[in-house]
Amino acid sequence: MSHHHGMTSLKGIHAFCQYGHEGARGDRFGRMFRRPPLYVRPDHLRRLGAPGGPMDGGTSSDRTSSVAVGQVFFGQFIDHDITLDVTSSLEEVNDESETPNVRTPTLDLDSVYGSGPEASAYLYHASGEFAGVKLITGADGTAAQVGGAPQPADLAAEDLARTAHGIALIGDPRNDENRIISQMHLAMLRFHNRVVDTLHSGAQNGAALSGHDLYEAARRLTTWHYQWVVVEDFLTAMCGQAVVDDILGNGRRFFCTDTSVPFVPIEFATAAYRFGHSMIPLRIHIRRSDPTHHVFGPTLGRGFTPLSAEAAVVDWYELADTTADRNVQMAEKLDSKLSPDLLALPFIQPPSEASLATRNLLRGQAFLLPSGEQIAHAMERPDDEIDHVSTAAQNIANSADATIDLSSGTPLWFYLLVEAERIGRETEPGLFEEREGLGPVGARIVAETIIGLLELDSRSYLAQNRSWHPDEGVGVTTLGEMLTFEVMQPDPVPA
């Protein structure tokens, strides 16, 4: 009997690529392009990314018309699901093939599930009907202390479960590094638990499940909904519907390998996927009628600590698009500017190394990234487009410091920001919207990488069943729906 897409697992990556490239180990980073590395004098890179320099966006705000700010933090959540580099240095050349990726390079929510209820038992209910099935939150009990006393029950119910020292009991500690990302992690725990309730009641497929079968079914359904939201909501917002449709319909052109092992390209990890830094507002509104807060201020910026005030509980209806009639806060426009708070990170010492822009630029050089122009030529972008972006990048660099020399080429990360600013997101074929999302090169790197990681993962919906739709699950299709999902408890459907 013949097999068709959507009916059986798809073998290998070759079904999706036009040509192959050298493979890489799944526990290491790899490359999408083999091109000569760019070298820019490091003092020039430091001046480019310095406070008050060409990339300083100042205190004014200019928001997108189409990207909710919750999507930017969702991008951080996705990053924590697929990459963790704990060995590379800004002060020496790094070999991506020798740089371990501590996370699995697949969108499998291992940052949420850890190694499962047996190996990561501390993440799961230990007794009762849902032992080893539901994930624990602060509502299930916590040892956290606030001001020398036990964390109040109402705050614990809105927080992650924690040890007495305030350490969050989660699969990836980075998801507690700021209040918004920790609240997003909590929302994902709740989403899984509510999917458990749906499957346990028999509402999803007419057959009630329990025990290990319930856990596996709930994890699979939760993960597939998450993957759908990544592709159909996040990628379309950041990269454009036209690019996503082209990759899904015609295959990937550049993120290809001669093996079936997924890996994260260094062009993605150290340049293209750092686009979100430009979209973080100086101040964020997280609760209706409450004041805004600085991203790194005392309310939102104090990571790795228990929730100590109701003002830090995120109302996702304010940060993500839903059917509710809310004035959703939008992200900053995607361009060559960053919030001044990101150019003087309070937790980085010494202060001379505290600019996130400078650190991104130096990291790209440390990994021997080619210039943006080299990558654009490899992607066969038109010469006039490349010249337009390249000239704009040099002009922006010289706008605050005429001594910054980018004549040898534009650092890839900076090139992609300027490309977004001057060309923008291809929302529909041939329709580009400046500063609403990534431009042609950046969008292609990001979308091909994420879609490729899904197609290379035999457990994902794009590898197992390309005909799957969330209507076959719990119906969640957007980030806002996932973060605000409330499970109804209908009567079980007769078998």
Secondary structure, 3 states (H helix, E strand, C coil): CCCCECCECCCCCCCCECCCCCCCCCCEEECCCCCCCCCCCHHHHHHHCCCCCCCECCCCCCEEEEEEHHHHHHHHHHHHHHCCCCCCCCCCCCCHHHCECCCCCCCCCHHHHCCHHHHCHHHECCCCCCCCCCECCHHHCCCCEECCEECCHHHHCCCCCECCCCCECCCCHHHHCCHHHHHHHHHHHHHHHHHHHHHHHCCCCCCCCCHHHHHHHHHHHHHHHHHHHHHHHHHHHHHCHHHHHHHHHHCECCCCCCCCCCCEEHHHHCCHHHHHHHHCCCEECCCCCCCCEECCCCCCCCCCCCCCCHHHCCCHHHCCCCCCCCCCCEEECCCCCECHHHHCCCCCCCHHHCCHHHHHHHHHHHCCCCEHHHHHHHCCCCHHHHHHHHHHHHHHHHHHCCCCCCCCCCEHHHHHHHHHHHCCEEEECCEEECCCCCCHHHHHHHHHHHHHHHHHCCCCHHHHCCCCCHHHCCCCCCHHHHHCCCCCCCCCCCC
